[in-house]
Amino acid sequence: MEQTHEENGVLDYDGEISQDGEGGFTVLPDGDEVTFTVRKVEKGRNKDGTLPQVKVEMSCQSKAGHGRTSINEFFTMTRKSEWKLCEFFTSIGLRKHGDRLKMRWDIEGMTGSGKVTVEQFTKRDGSAGSGNRIKRFLEPDVVETPAGEEPAFT
């Protein structure tokens, strides 16, 4: 049976709208695996201005069907954070595990995967809130190739 535009959610350009939605955003369960797409990259400084930092905005989709969310991940540009940078660049396919990489940040639209965690925080109004962060960036799946050829990332 074919669905009409109204039934499958398509809106006319001059149609009426009234649903405000449920507000806020989805908090995915702790340990949920997600696929993400890099939406935006901003270079700047950390909160106290002492260290260079990169903010990466990501759209995330639960692999288990728990929904979608947005996550901002902050990479402080220090040797102490090098492991996290390596994980991230490996996840988006620009680096293989164990390889050296000259970082580049023209990565908008690139995809990867990770496991999320739930963090508790205090909102500006003083109330409690929770949101997701990427706990671990995961290596891309490797496609099996014949002996002697380089494996390809998916």
N, C-alpha and C positions, 0 to 999 in steps of 0.2 A: 504494500500500500504506500503510495507516494505522500510525503508530508508537504503541507503548505508552508509558505514563508513564515507565517505567524507561528505555526507549530514548532519549527526548528530554530526559532530565535532570530531570523533575519529581520532587520528593521528597514523601513523605507527611509530615504534621505529626509523626507519632510514628515515622517511619522511622529506620533506622540510618545513620550516617555514619562514614566512615573516611579519606577522601582528604584529606590535608593540603595538597594543591596543590603548586605548584612554588616557592612562597615568593617574597618580594620583589614586584617590579612590573616591568612592561614598559618598556624604554627604546626609544622610537621612533627611527627613523633621522634623522640630521641633515637638515634641509630638508623633512621630511615635513609635509604640510598636515593639520591637524586641525580638527574641529568641537569646540567645548567648551560645557559648561554650567556656570554659576556655581553652586557648591554652598553656599559660605559666605563671608561678608565679615567681617573683623575690623579695627577701627580700633585703632591703637596707636602705638608709637614705634619708630624704627630701633634697631639693636643698641646704640649708645652713648647712646640716649635723648635725642638733641639735636633730632631732626626728627620730625614726624608722618608716619606711614606706614600704608598700608592693605594688608592681606594678603587676597588673593582665592584661594580654593581652587576648582579647576576639575576636572571630569571631562572627559577628552579622548578622542576616537575618531579614529583615523587614517582619512583619506579614501581611502587606498590599501589599506586592509585589513591594516595591520601590527599592529593590536591597539588596546588601550585603556591609558590611564595616568591618573594624577592629577598635576596640576601646581599648585604654590603660587607665585603671582606676587606680588611685593612692589612697591607703588607708593609711592615716597618723594614727599611732597607739596611739591615744589620746582619753580621755573620751569625748572630744568635738566631735569627729568623730564616737563615739560608735553607734549612730543611723544608720549611713551609713553601718557600719560593720554588724549590726543586719539585716538590709534590705538585704544585699548581701547574708549572710549565710542562711537567710530564703528563698530567691529566688532560691538558688541552692539545697534546700531541706534538709540542715543539721540542721536546727533549725525551730521550730514552733514559731509563733508570741507570744511574751511574755515570752518564755522560756530562761533560762540561757544556755550558750554554752561555752565550752572550745574550742577556735579557733584551727583549723588545716588547713594547707595550702597545703596538698597533694590532690589538687582539679582539676588537669588538666584533661580535658575531661568531667567535670561536666557541666550541662546546667541549664539555668534559663531564666528569661525574665525581660525586663525593658522598660522604656520610655526614648527616647533620647531627647537631646536638641542640638541646634547648637551653637557653641561658635566661636567667631571671635578672630583671633590672628594675630600677625605680624610674618612673616616668617623670616628666617635668612638673606635673601636678602633684607629685608625691605618691601616687598610687603604684601598686606593683604591676609589672608587665612581664611578658616573656616573648622571646623571639628565637629564631634559628641562627646558627652560625655553622660554617663548614668545619667539622671536627677533623676530617681527613679528606684529602683529595686523592682519588683513586686512579690507578694506571688504566689507560685505555685497554680494551680487549684486544688481544693479538690474534690476527688471522693466521691459521696454519698455512705454511708455504712449503714447496718442495725443498729438499736438502740443497744447500749451497746458495739459496736465495735469501735476501733480507726479508724478515717478517714485516707485514704492513699493519699499521694501526687502523682501527675502525672508528 
